[in-house]
Amino acid sequence: MGVSRVYSAQTNLLSVQIIQVETDISRGLYAFSIVGLADKAVEESRDRVSAAIKNSGLSSPKTKNQKIVISLAPASVPKEGPAFDLAIALSYLLSAEEIDFSPEGKLFLGELSLDGTLRSVRGILPITKAALEKGFKEIFVPKDNTKEAALIDGIKVYGAANLNEVLKHLSGEKLITPATRTKLATSKIETKTDFSDVRGQERAKRGLLIAAAGGHNAAMYGPPGTGKTMLARAFSGILPSLTFDESLETTSIYSVAGVLSGFITEPPFRSPHHTASYVSLVGGGATPRPGEVTLAHRGVLFMDEFPEFERRVIESLRQPLEDKVISVSRAKGTAHFPADVLLVAAMNPCPCGNYGFKGKQCICTPSALARYRRKMSGPIVDRIDIWLEVDRVLPRDLSEGEAGERSEIFREKVERARNIQKKRFENNKSKLFKNSEMSARDITLVVVTSDARQTLNLAAERLGFSPRVYHRMLKVARTIADLDSSEDIKRDHILEAVEYRPKKFDM
């Protein structure tokens, strides 16, 4: 009997930590201890591992007079979850000299049931990617996690149904066939709502087209039942598919969060309810977990009834909308989650929904109206580039009006504009992909005709634009120019961009 070392791993927020599972067995009264800042789920693994070993046809650790010490290193890193079960079992059996294999270059993950069956664990995709980067040649995972792990090329992935299959493979008795690489399907998934399903609202559709083409945040305001939610749901169908790297990144986030139901190949669409708590939206908890903002990374965060969210929740969007990252500070430290989201907000202009619109009279009191508007601060309004008025549609337009262009036509326009932007930024050291990502320094390189610049300066003076809004108007105008295949920003592009600033819904 000697000291054995087997390798496992865990996710730490969105990063990965390789864990060394070391076992030492000595003679004496039976004892089984796990050290290394293990949480309750890890400590309980000694019972799961003992039962799994016994029910796999080997001698249970509990039947011998021996002291077993399992060390999870590095000891300073907190360990959590049942993913170390398989590595703990193999490390014990190797130390007890009941099996013999070389653990170098191999990584083991999986929760053991009492009969030795391997259960799936979360975070497999980022762990497999990190294992490859750190020089591991093979990774053993539960069978249910095989497809997820096989997304990573360059490392052998073995999917096992139970402990016995792993033991037979390591002994050479019956080898497990390495998983074939999983290929991501990039075909566009049809959305339930198409832009052609929404009659009228052509101006709102135009604004959403610009928002999708340049990655600009948008807000729709108008009376209840005018199609704001339908437009937002159709909006996700005009965004380009994710690249392979973006898909891996987004799928990894869902894997770590434990909500992965399939590979993410399209921009995610998250629509939290307006009663959602601060932690559920931003992320956090005793052990920080990604929130809705991070789950919407590379996709759309749709916030219906926007002013009905808690003011604290709305204000928390300041950082992610500006820096594309969200920081969660706790006593133990600060966690940084990616949050490159495209915000689409929908709201009524007042609590009753009729303020400033024809057809019905607003019945809100001045105090109720003021309280409703105070939910959104000036900095939040500034960070929303495109404000779209969605008015009532006449009944005859619903029954007799022509259906507009389908979402696939909008999507083609978005892809053409994105390709123009990609070509423009291909030599930029900042690695930009969308107009909305341009910094103040990048904006100075944008070509604006003299009359367009004069128009923008005049509008900024009269409407009191802040420097942030001024730059955002240039970004929106640049996107409009891209949709027109224009190399320069012209006066008409500036005028249309200015038109998307809030008016009736003035905060």
Buried (B, 14 or more C-beta within 10 A) or exposed (E): EEEBBBBBBBBBBBEBBBBBBBBBBEEEEEEBEBBBEBEEBBBBBBEBBBBBBBBBEBEBBBEEEBBBBBBBBEEEBBBBBBBBBBBBBBBBBBBBEEBEBEBEBBBBBBBBBEEBBBBBBBBBBBBBBBBBEEEBEBBBBBBBBBBBBBBBEEBBBBBBBBBBBBBBBBEEEEEBEBBEEBEBEEEBEEBEBBBBBBBBBEBBBBBBBBBBBBBBBBBBBBBEEBBBBBBBBBBBBBBBBBBEEBBBBBBBBBBBBEEBEEBBBBBBBBBBEBEBEBBBBBBBEEEBBBBBBBBBBBBBBBBBBBBBBBEEBBBBBBBBBEEBBBBBEEEEEEBBBBBBBBBBBBBBBBBBBBBBBEEEEBEBEEEEBEEBBEBBBEBBBBBBBBBBBBBBBEEEEEEEEEEBBBBBBBBEBBBEBBEBBEEBBEEEEEEBBBBBBBEEEBBEEBEBBEEBBEBBEEBBEEEEBEEEBBBBBBBBBBBBBBBEEBEEBBBBBBBBBBBBBBEEBEE
